[in-house]
Amino acid sequence: ERIVNGGGGKIKGFEVGYQQAFDFLPGWLSGFGTNINYTFSDADTDNTDIDGNTLPIGDNSKHQANAVLWYQKDKLQARVAYNWRSKRFSQVNSGAWGDELAIWNDDVGYLDASFSYDVNDHLTLYAQATNLTGESERRYAQWTNHYYDQNIFERRYYAGLRLRF
């Protein structure tokens, strides 16, 4: 078996974003800000699934959105981010009878947070947490009620210090 390129495809889409520092707010509130973006990416190939539906380019979500709320003031930095993407085509899997079933990753969203504090010019304390909601990625074969497998990603917590010399 050898790897060959697909028959071609096309992608069309757009991305919009917004970034705002809330420095117009009074006092300590002026350290807040936000970044928000949305991406639409429609991608088709010449390939079809068992039902004759056109398959998109692999690992391309049609919709993606990110939202970040951040705080940065003096020595303190904090950030909470949510990243979401809609379902995406993964691969074609041949079944026992030669059926070519499309494998899809279901939509998924991740919530992460980070914090750091500059104790002085040489020492920074930090903490980070990823996948705070314990989200997992479910995959299905062809139809949403046809479970295929699931990747479970645990919450992760990190803490430490950075030294600068």
MDAnalysis code that builds the backbone (N, CA, C; Angstrom):
import MDAnalysis as mda
import numpy as np

u = mda.Universe.empty(495, n_residues=165, atom_resindex=np.repeat(np.arange(165), 3), trajectory=True)
u.add_TopologyAttr("name", ["N", "CA", "C"] * 165)
u.add_TopologyAttr("resid", np.arange(1, 166))
u.add_TopologyAttr("resname", ["GLU", "ARG", "ILE", "VAL", "ASN", "GLY", "GLY", "GLY", "GLY", "LYS", "ILE", "LYS", "GLY", "PHE", "GLU", "VAL", "GLY", "TYR", "GLN", "GLN", "ALA", "PHE", "ASP", "PHE", "LEU", "PRO", "GLY", "TRP", "LEU", "SER", "GLY", "PHE", "GLY", "THR", "ASN", "ILE", "ASN", "TYR", "THR", "PHE", "SER", "ASP", "ALA", "ASP", "THR", "ASP", "ASN", "THR", "ASP", "ILE", "ASP", "GLY", "ASN", "THR", "LEU", "PRO", "ILE", "GLY", "ASP", "ASN", "SER", "LYS", "HIS", "GLN", "ALA", "ASN", "ALA", "VAL", "LEU", "TRP", "TYR", "GLN", "LYS", "ASP", "LYS", "LEU", "GLN", "ALA", "ARG", "VAL", "ALA", "TYR", "ASN", "TRP", "ARG", "SER", "LYS", "ARG", "PHE", "SER", "GLN", "VAL", "ASN", "SER", "GLY", "ALA", "TRP", "GLY", "ASP", "GLU", "LEU", "ALA", "ILE", "TRP", "ASN", "ASP", "ASP", "VAL", "GLY", "TYR", "LEU", "ASP", "ALA", "SER", "PHE", "SER", "TYR", "ASP", "VAL", "ASN", "ASP", "HIS", "LEU", "THR", "LEU", "TYR", "ALA", "GLN", "ALA", "THR", "ASN", "LEU", "THR", "GLY", "GLU", "SER", "GLU", "ARG", "ARG", "TYR", "ALA", "GLN", "TRP", "THR", "ASN", "HIS", "TYR", "TYR", "ASP", "GLN", "ASN", "ILE", "PHE", "GLU", "ARG", "ARG", "TYR", "TYR", "ALA", "GLY", "LEU", "ARG", "LEU", "ARG", "PHE"])
u.atoms.positions = np.array([
    [0.849, -1.180, 0.000],
    [0.000, 0.000, 0.000],
    [0.891, 1.237, 0.000],
    [0.519, 2.212, -0.781],
    [1.282, 3.452, -0.806],
    [0.330, 4.633, -0.718],
    [0.815, 5.720, -0.218],
    [0.014, 6.932, -0.059],
    [-0.009, 7.690, -1.377],
    [-1.203, 8.131, -1.776],
    [-1.344, 8.947, -2.984],
    [-2.153, 10.187, -2.635],
    [-1.954, 11.239, -3.399],
    [-2.728, 12.459, -3.198],
    [-4.165, 12.250, -3.640],
    [-5.072, 12.999, -3.035],
    [-6.478, 12.937, -3.417],
    [-6.717, 13.608, -4.758],
    [-7.970, 13.568, -5.202],
    [-8.323, 14.095, -6.512],
    [-8.497, 15.597, -6.570],
    [-8.309, 16.290, -5.503],
    [-8.462, 17.742, -5.518],
    [-9.619, 18.189, -4.651],
    [-9.726, 19.462, -4.494],
    [-10.785, 20.025, -3.670],
    [-10.720, 21.533, -3.704],
    [-11.639, 22.127, -2.977],
    [-11.651, 23.588, -2.917],
    [-12.102, 24.035, -1.532],
    [-11.560, 25.171, -1.120],
    [-11.895, 25.766, 0.174],
    [-12.307, 27.209, -0.066],
    [-13.393, 27.593, 0.574],
    [-13.786, 29.003, 0.557],
    [-14.255, 29.351, 1.960],
    [-14.033, 30.587, 2.347],
    [-14.438, 30.965, 3.690],
    [-14.018, 32.365, 4.037],
    [-14.186, 32.683, 5.316],
    [-13.803, 33.990, 5.824],
    [-13.564, 33.888, 7.320],
    [-12.891, 34.895, 7.843],
    [-12.645, 34.974, 9.276],
    [-12.895, 36.404, 9.730],
    [-13.557, 36.548, 10.859],
    [-13.761, 37.862, 11.462],
    [-13.260, 37.803, 12.899],
    [-12.702, 38.893, 13.346],
    [-12.182, 38.941, 14.701],
    [-12.391, 40.307, 15.317],
    [-12.375, 40.332, 16.621],
    [-12.530, 41.578, 17.359],
    [-11.623, 41.515, 18.582],
    [-10.898, 42.574, 18.819],
    [-10.031, 42.666, 19.986],
    [-10.289, 43.999, 20.661],
    [-10.444, 43.966, 21.974],
    [-10.759, 45.197, 22.696],
    [-10.104, 45.175, 24.069],
    [-9.298, 46.165, 24.349],
    [-8.806, 46.398, 25.707],
    [-9.808, 47.336, 26.374],
    [-10.209, 47.023, 27.575],
    [-11.180, 47.852, 28.285],
    [-10.473, 48.914, 29.128],
    [-9.461, 49.539, 28.550],
    [-8.669, 50.533, 29.269],
    [-9.439, 51.823, 29.551],
    [-10.627, 51.951, 29.026],
    [-11.485, 53.110, 29.301],
    [-12.243, 52.951, 30.620],
    [-12.205, 51.745, 31.206],
    [-12.876, 51.513, 32.487],
    [-12.042, 52.092, 33.625],
    [-12.672, 52.393, 34.750],
    [-11.935, 53.008, 35.861],
    [-11.079, 51.998, 36.643],
    [-9.976, 52.479, 37.190],
    [-9.153, 51.724, 38.131],
    [-8.701, 50.363, 37.645],
    [-8.816, 49.395, 38.545],
    [-8.339, 48.045, 38.253],
    [-9.115, 47.383, 37.116],
    [-10.345, 47.822, 36.839],
    [-11.137, 47.256, 35.742],
    [-10.514, 47.533, 34.374],
    [-9.660, 48.553, 34.306],
    [-9.043, 48.914, 33.024],
    [-8.048, 47.863, 32.525],
    [-7.761, 46.866, 33.334],
    [-6.851, 45.796, 32.918],
    [-7.516, 44.691, 32.120],
    [-8.842, 44.714, 32.017],
    [-9.558, 43.664, 31.284],
    [-9.538, 43.910, 29.778],
    [-9.717, 42.831, 29.043],
    [-9.829, 42.920, 27.591],
    [-10.389, 41.624, 27.043],
    [-10.672, 41.621, 25.751],
    [-11.221, 40.422, 25.122],
    [-10.725, 40.286, 23.686],
    [-10.625, 39.068, 23.244],
    [-10.366, 38.722, 21.841],
    [-11.449, 37.728, 21.442],
    [-12.104, 37.968, 20.316],
    [-13.155, 37.069, 19.831],
    [-12.944, 36.882, 18.335],
    [-13.056, 35.644, 17.865],
    [-13.005, 35.449, 16.419],
    [-13.879, 34.271, 15.997],
    [-14.277, 34.319, 14.739],
    [-15.091, 33.269, 14.124],
    [-14.525, 33.002, 12.733],
    [-14.447, 31.730, 12.374],
    [-13.968, 31.332, 11.052],
    [-14.998, 30.426, 10.399],
    [-15.327, 30.737, 9.153],
    [-16.162, 29.876, 8.318],
    [-15.265, 29.348, 7.210],
    [-15.220, 28.021, 7.072],
    [-14.344, 27.405, 6.083],
    [-15.073, 26.228, 5.447],
    [-15.600, 26.441, 4.266],
    [-16.328, 25.408, 3.541],
    [-15.358, 24.732, 2.580],
    [-15.164, 23.436, 2.722],
    [-14.171, 22.718, 1.924],
    [-14.780, 21.442, 1.351],
    [-14.704, 21.290, 0.052],
    [-15.230, 20.098, -0.616],
    [-14.144, 19.422, -1.439],
    [-14.291, 18.112, -1.587],
    [-13.419, 17.339, -2.471],
    [-14.290, 16.667, -3.527],
    [-13.659, 15.901, -4.378],
    [-14.392, 15.129, -5.380],
    [-14.830, 13.776, -4.836],
    [-14.496, 13.468, -3.585],
    [-14.803, 12.176, -2.979],
    [-16.198, 12.189, -2.359],
    [-16.817, 11.013, -2.304],
    [-18.151, 10.880, -1.712],
    [-18.168, 9.749, -0.694],
    [-19.158, 9.808, 0.202],
    [-19.331, 8.735, 1.174],
    [-20.294, 7.687, 0.621],
    [-20.659, 6.721, 1.428],
    [-21.513, 5.609, 0.998],
    [-22.896, 6.072, 0.544],
    [-23.357, 7.217, 1.062],
    [-24.657, 7.764, 0.670],
    [-24.567, 8.695, -0.536],
    [-23.352, 8.892, -1.062],
    [-23.171, 9.770, -2.211],
    [-22.971, 11.234, -1.856],
    [-22.839, 11.532, -0.565],
    [-22.595, 12.911, -0.128],
    [-21.143, 13.300, -0.387],
    [-20.925, 14.520, -0.851],
    [-19.574, 15.018, -1.081],
    [-18.842, 15.150, 0.246],
    [-17.607, 14.667, 0.290],
    [-16.808, 14.750, 1.506],
    [-15.941, 16.000, 1.500],
    [-15.793, 16.626, 2.660],
    [-14.917, 17.803, 2.748],
    [-13.452, 17.383, 2.867],
    [-12.584, 18.349, 2.837],
    [-11.169, 18.104, 3.101],
    [-11.029, 17.677, 4.556],
    [-10.192, 16.698, 4.808],
    [-10.035, 16.147, 6.149],
    [-9.594, 17.155, 7.192],
    [-10.105, 16.993, 8.392],
    [-9.781, 17.785, 9.575],
    [-10.137, 19.263, 9.435],
    [-11.072, 19.578, 8.556],
    [-11.508, 20.964, 8.379],
    [-12.906, 21.136, 8.964],
    [-13.023, 21.939, 10.010],
    [-14.334, 22.271, 10.562],
    [-14.916, 23.429, 9.770],
    [-16.187, 23.334, 9.455],
    [-16.834, 24.422, 8.726],
    [-16.934, 25.678, 9.595],
    [-17.117, 25.493, 10.903],
    [-17.256, 26.618, 11.833],
    [-16.246, 26.467, 12.971],
    [-15.577, 27.567, 13.306],
    [-14.687, 27.612, 14.464],
    [-14.859, 28.962, 15.147],
    [-14.836, 28.939, 16.476],
    [-14.979, 30.190, 17.226],
    [-14.079, 30.147, 18.455],
    [-13.549, 31.291, 18.807],
    [-12.689, 31.427, 19.974],
    [-13.076, 32.699, 20.716],
    [-13.089, 32.604, 22.028],
    [-13.373, 33.778, 22.857],
    [-12.397, 33.781, 24.028],
    [-11.764, 34.913, 24.242],
    [-10.784, 35.051, 25.318],
    [-11.140, 36.278, 26.149],
    [-11.165, 36.104, 27.447],
    [-11.266, 37.225, 28.379],
    [-9.933, 37.272, 29.108],
    [-9.271, 38.409, 29.079],
    [-7.962, 38.505, 29.703],
    [-7.886, 39.698, 30.646],
    [-6.897, 39.614, 31.525],
    [-6.623, 40.702, 32.463],
    [-5.111, 40.889, 32.521],
    [-4.667, 42.118, 32.371],
    [-3.240, 42.416, 32.457],
    [-3.069, 43.784, 33.095],
    [-2.515, 43.781, 34.276],
    [-2.335, 45.040, 35.009],
    [-1.114, 44.882, 35.909],
    [-0.194, 45.792, 35.775],
    [1.024, 45.777, 36.576],
    [1.718, 44.418, 36.459],
    [1.790, 43.673, 37.552],
    [2.529, 42.406, 37.559],
    [1.639, 41.181, 37.340],
    [0.346, 41.387, 37.204],
    [-0.617, 40.288, 37.128],
    [-1.144, 40.096, 35.709],
    [-1.192, 38.831, 35.279],
    [-1.782, 38.477, 33.986],
    [-2.666, 37.255, 34.186],
    [-3.872, 37.304, 33.632],
    [-4.787, 36.166, 33.718],
    [-5.545, 36.058, 32.399],
    [-5.960, 34.840, 32.083],
    [-6.613, 34.606, 30.793],
    [-7.540, 33.400, 30.917],
    [-8.749, 33.536, 30.378],
    [-9.686, 32.418, 30.246],
    [-10.073, 32.361, 28.775],
    [-9.954, 31.178, 28.173],
    [-10.214, 31.043, 26.734],
    [-11.124, 29.855, 26.474],
    [-12.059, 30.053, 25.547],
    [-12.914, 28.959, 25.082],
    [-12.709, 28.826, 23.574],
    [-12.372, 27.618, 23.133],
    [-12.144, 27.327, 21.717],
    [-13.110, 26.229, 21.292],
    [-13.871, 26.492, 20.238],
    [-14.883, 25.549, 19.764],
    [-14.732, 25.338, 18.263],
    [-14.979, 24.109, 17.833],
    [-15.025, 23.820, 16.403],
    [-16.149, 22.833, 16.130],
    [-16.794, 22.992, 14.974],
    [-17.892, 22.113, 14.587],
    [-17.336, 20.766, 14.118],
    [-18.237, 19.847, 13.833],
    [-17.809, 18.512, 13.402],
    [-16.839, 18.624, 12.230],
    [-16.013, 17.590, 12.093],
    [-15.053, 17.585, 10.993],
    [-14.844, 16.166, 10.491],
    [-14.642, 16.067, 9.198],
    [-14.387, 14.778, 8.564],
    [-12.994, 14.298, 8.947],
    [-12.895, 13.007, 9.302],
    [-11.619, 12.448, 9.720],
    [-11.009, 11.547, 8.647],
    [-11.766, 10.537, 8.226],
    [-11.229, 9.551, 7.292],
    [-12.362, 8.711, 6.726],
    [-12.045, 7.900, 5.723],
    [-12.985, 6.901, 5.217],
    [-12.504, 5.557, 5.723],
    [-13.419, 4.795, 6.304],
    [-13.074, 3.490, 6.840],
    [-13.858, 2.430, 6.090],
    [-13.171, 1.475, 5.512],
    [-13.852, 0.403, 4.784],
    [-14.425, -0.595, 5.772],
    [-15.711, -0.892, 5.617],
    [-16.381, -1.840, 6.483],
    [-16.145, -3.276, 6.043],
    [-16.725, -4.218, 6.755],
    [-16.533, -5.643, 6.486],
    [-17.038, -6.046, 5.109],
    [-18.039, -5.340, 4.582],
    [-18.597, -5.689, 3.281],
    [-18.137, -4.726, 2.191],
    [-17.051, -4.005, 2.456],
    [-16.529, -3.068, 1.469],
    [-17.205, -1.711, 1.502],
    [-18.086, -1.502, 2.477],
    [-18.748, -0.201, 2.601],
    [-17.728, 0.858, 3.002],
    [-17.784, 1.988, 2.369],
    [-16.866, 3.084, 2.674],
    [-17.590, 4.088, 3.569],
    [-17.450, 3.914, 4.863],
    [-18.122, 4.789, 5.820],
    [-17.233, 5.974, 6.173],
    [-17.799, 7.161, 6.146],
    [-17.066, 8.365, 6.541],
    [-17.016, 8.434, 8.061],
    [-15.828, 8.655, 8.597],
    [-15.645, 8.806, 10.036],
    [-15.562, 10.306, 10.337],
    [-16.395, 10.751, 11.278],
    [-16.490, 12.175, 11.624],
    [-16.139, 12.384, 13.091],
    [-15.431, 13.467, 13.380],
    [-15.238, 13.925, 14.753],
    [-16.390, 14.874, 15.061],
    [-17.069, 14.645, 16.177],
    [-18.174, 15.509, 16.584],
    [-17.637, 16.887, 16.979],
    [-18.534, 17.862, 17.089],
    [-18.085, 19.192, 17.505],
    [-17.535, 19.122, 18.928],
    [-16.620, 20.038, 19.238],
    [-15.938, 19.989, 20.528],
    [-15.518, 21.399, 20.938],
    [-15.523, 21.641, 22.245],
    [-15.079, 22.926, 22.772],
    [-14.219, 22.727, 24.006],
    [-13.197, 23.553, 24.142],
    [-12.271, 23.450, 25.266],
    [-12.200, 24.774, 26.021],
    [-12.198, 24.677, 27.337],
    [-12.064, 25.841, 28.204],
    [-10.722, 25.749, 28.929],
    [-9.883, 26.760, 28.760],
    [-8.558, 26.802, 29.376],
    [-8.405, 28.096, 30.175],
    [-7.491, 28.087, 31.127],
    [-7.224, 29.289, 31.921],
    [-5.743, 29.344, 32.285],
    [-5.231, 30.549, 32.430],
    [-3.842, 30.710, 32.861],
    [-3.720, 31.965, 33.723],
    [-2.680, 31.975, 34.516],
    [-2.444, 33.057, 35.465],
    [-0.935, 33.194, 35.655],
    [-0.450, 34.406, 35.746],
    [0.959, 34.605, 36.104],
    [1.105, 35.891, 36.911],
    [2.117, 35.881, 37.740],
    [2.402, 37.044, 38.575],
    [3.912, 37.263, 38.601],
    [4.343, 38.460, 38.218],
    [5.760, 38.814, 38.237],
    [6.132, 39.282, 39.639],
    [6.798, 38.422, 40.385],
    [7.209, 38.765, 41.745],
    [8.228, 39.901, 41.706],
    [9.172, 39.789, 40.782],
    [10.158, 40.848, 40.544],
    [10.676, 40.687, 39.112],
    [11.752, 41.379, 38.767],
    [12.284, 41.311, 37.400],
    [12.848, 39.938, 37.043],
    [13.092, 39.094, 38.035],
    [13.742, 37.805, 37.790],
    [12.845, 36.594, 38.053],
    [11.723, 36.779, 38.735],
    [10.895, 35.641, 39.142],
    [9.427, 35.861, 38.786],
    [8.853, 34.878, 38.087],
    [7.425, 34.877, 37.746],
    [6.807, 33.570, 38.222],
    [5.705, 33.656, 38.924],
    [4.924, 32.483, 39.310],
    [3.813, 32.308, 38.287],
    [3.501, 31.057, 37.925],
    [2.443, 30.842, 36.940],
    [1.643, 29.582, 37.260],
    [0.438, 29.562, 36.739],
    [-0.437, 28.389, 36.833],
    [-1.250, 28.332, 35.548],
    [-1.536, 27.124, 35.115],
    [-2.302, 26.933, 33.883],
    [-3.183, 25.703, 34.044],
    [-4.381, 25.778, 33.494],
    [-5.297, 24.637, 33.490],
    [-5.860, 24.501, 32.079],
    [-5.855, 23.285, 31.558],
    [-6.392, 23.046, 30.219],
    [-7.555, 22.065, 30.303],
    [-8.485, 22.216, 29.384],
    [-9.677, 21.367, 29.310],
    [-10.415, 21.315, 30.652],
    [-10.733, 22.474, 31.185],
    [-11.371, 22.564, 32.499],
    [-12.699, 21.826, 32.590],
    [-13.398, 21.675, 31.492],
    [-14.693, 20.985, 31.505],
    [-14.558, 19.484, 31.262],
    [-13.342, 18.982, 31.069],
    [-13.133, 17.550, 30.858],
    [-13.729, 17.044, 29.556],
    [-13.680, 17.856, 28.526],
    [-14.270, 17.528, 27.224],
    [-13.541, 16.352, 26.572],
    [-14.295, 15.505, 25.890],
    [-13.711, 14.413, 25.113],
    [-14.166, 14.553, 23.665],
    [-13.444, 13.906, 22.764],
    [-13.791, 13.972, 21.345],
    [-14.427, 12.657, 20.914],
    [-15.685, 12.730, 20.548],
    [-16.449, 11.571, 20.104],
    [-16.394, 11.498, 18.586],
    [-16.215, 10.286, 18.058],
    [-16.239, 10.103, 16.605],
    [-17.367, 9.136, 16.261],
    [-17.953, 9.355, 15.112],
    [-19.007, 8.468, 14.649],
    [-18.783, 8.109, 13.189],
    [-19.345, 6.955, 12.803],
    [-19.199, 6.441, 11.443],
    [-20.461, 6.762, 10.655],
    [-20.335, 7.665, 9.708],
    [-21.365, 8.039, 8.743],
    [-22.546, 8.779, 9.356],
    [-23.189, 8.208, 10.349],
    [-24.391, 8.794, 10.935],
    [-24.137, 9.077, 12.415],
    [-24.699, 10.163, 12.941],
    [-24.387, 10.587, 14.313],
    [-24.745, 9.544, 15.372],
    [-25.675, 8.662, 15.088],
    [-26.037, 7.632, 16.068],
    [-25.217, 6.348, 15.900],
    [-24.220, 6.358, 15.022],
    [-23.370, 5.195, 14.767],
    [-21.997, 5.450, 15.409],
    [-21.928, 5.216, 16.722],
    [-20.719, 5.485, 17.509],
    [-19.528, 4.724, 16.932],
    [-18.377, 5.407, 16.840],
    [-17.158, 4.779, 16.318],
    [-16.108, 4.638, 17.420],
    [-15.698, 5.739, 18.013],
    [-14.781, 5.705, 19.148],
    [-14.766, 7.068, 19.834],
    [-13.967, 7.158, 20.869],
    [-13.915, 8.400, 21.628],
    [-12.514, 8.591, 22.194],
    [-11.998, 9.802, 22.076],
    [-10.725, 10.167, 22.700],
    [-11.038, 10.988, 23.938],
    [-10.551, 10.526, 25.070],
    [-10.808, 11.217, 26.326],
    [-9.560, 12.006, 26.700],
    [-9.739, 13.302, 26.870],
    [-8.636, 14.181, 27.247],
    [-8.919, 14.727, 28.638],
    [-8.084, 14.371, 29.585],
    [-8.307, 14.782, 30.961],
    [-7.976, 16.257, 31.161],
    [-8.465, 16.781, 32.272],
    [-8.059, 18.124, 32.680],
    [-6.577, 18.056, 33.038],
    [-5.882, 19.130, 32.754],
    [-4.463, 19.179, 33.127],
    [-4.186, 20.484, 33.857],
    [-3.385, 20.359, 34.894],
    [-3.028, 21.517, 35.703],
    [-1.506, 21.620, 35.773],
    [-1.014, 22.808, 35.586],
    [0.416, 23.069, 35.649],
    [0.647, 24.258, 36.573],
    [1.742, 24.227, 37.273],
    [2.137, 25.371, 38.090],
    [3.656, 25.383, 38.163],
    [4.193, 26.556, 38.299],
    [5.645, 26.620, 38.383],
    [6.141, 28.032, 38.540],
    [7.429, 28.152, 38.335],
    [8.054, 29.462, 38.390],
    [9.051, 29.581, 37.250],
    [9.218, 30.803, 36.798],
    [10.193, 31.101, 35.752],
    [11.233, 32.042, 36.337],
    [12.482, 31.686, 36.104],
    [13.586, 32.522, 36.551],
    [14.250, 33.155, 35.340],
    [14.541, 34.437, 35.440],
    [15.262, 35.152, 34.382],
    [16.561, 35.688, 34.978],
    [17.647, 35.418, 34.275],
    [18.964, 35.874, 34.754],
    [19.498, 36.957, 33.857],
])
